[in-house]
Amino acid sequence: MAFGAFREVIVIEHAVESTNETGEFIQTWECFASARAEIRSLTYGQRAMMDQQVPTASWQCRLRWINGVRGKMRVRWASNCDRILNISSMQEIGHKQYLQLVLEERPES
């Protein structure tokens, strides 16, 4: 790994479900881990959603191994305006040396 490759700051978040005073389920996100990472753009495109063109993008993210990261978590890209990215795939590199994630930015529906 090249020196200085992990320039970006990310926060891995996990969903926490609770109920409000009326008994409705509420999903909030809490910090699971903070890390420095290397993020590279993979694709950028547009998709039709509700008769509108919506931009979509995906990135490849490489970081040092963190135990417990799951696909249902999300990444908040802290060093890029707190963009919210969903984990679409995960891959272990080496023997728990690095973690490579493919992240997708999905529009709010």
N, C-alpha and C positions, 0 to 999 in steps of 0.2 A: 504494500500500500504506500503510495507516494506521500511524502511529508506535506502536511497542510491540506490534505484532501477533505478532511471532515470540517468544512467551513460553516455549514448550516446548523442551526439550533432547532431541534424538534422536541415536541412533547407527545408522548404516547399516552392516550387516554382510554379509559374503559367506562362502559355504561353502568350507571347505578340507577336501579329502579326503586321508587318509593311511592307512597300514596299521599295525596293532599287531604285537607280536612273534609272534603266531600267523598272521599274514597276512590278518586280517579288515580290511575297510574301515571306517574310522571317519570320521564327518563332524563337524567342529567349525566354529565360527563365529568370524571375526576381524573387527575393526573396519576398515571401508573409509573412513568419514568420519564426523565429528561435525558437527552443525549445530543451529541454532536454527530452529524452525518454528512455524507456526500450525496447530493441529489442531482440527477441528470434528467433532462426532458426526454420522454420516449415518443409521445404522439400528441397531436393537437388536432381537433376536428370540431365539427358541429353536428348536432343531432336535433331532429324535430321533436318538440315536446309541447303539447297543447297548442298546436299550430304556430309555434314560434321556433326560430333557430336558436339553440342554446349551445354555447361553447363547452366542449369537453376536453380534458387534458389528462395525461398520465405521466408519471415519473418513476424512475428507478432510484431507490434509496438504499444506501449501504451504511451500516453502522456497526459498532462493536456489539457482540452478543449480549443480549439481556434475557435472562430466564423469565419465562412466563408470558411472553408476548403471544397473543392469539389473533386470529384473523378477524374476530368480531370487534377488535379494538379500532381506533382511528388515530390518525397523526395530525397534530396541529403544528403547522410549519411556522414556528415562532419568529424566525428571522426573515420571513416573507409575509408580513401583514397578517399573521395568524390564520393563514389559509387552512381550511379543513379538508383533509384527504383521507379517503377510505382505503383500507388495505385490501387489495384484490388477490395477492399471492405472496407467499413467504418462502425463502430458501435459506438453508444453513450453508455457510461457506467455511470450509475447514471443519475441524472438530470443535464446534461451539466457539469459533473465533470471530466470525462476522455473521451478520444477518442481512439478507438482501430482501427488500420489500418492493413490490410493484404497487404504486399508489394511484388512485383515480380521484379526480375532483368531480363530484357529481353536483349538479345544480339542486338547490333547495326546491322541493316540490310543493 
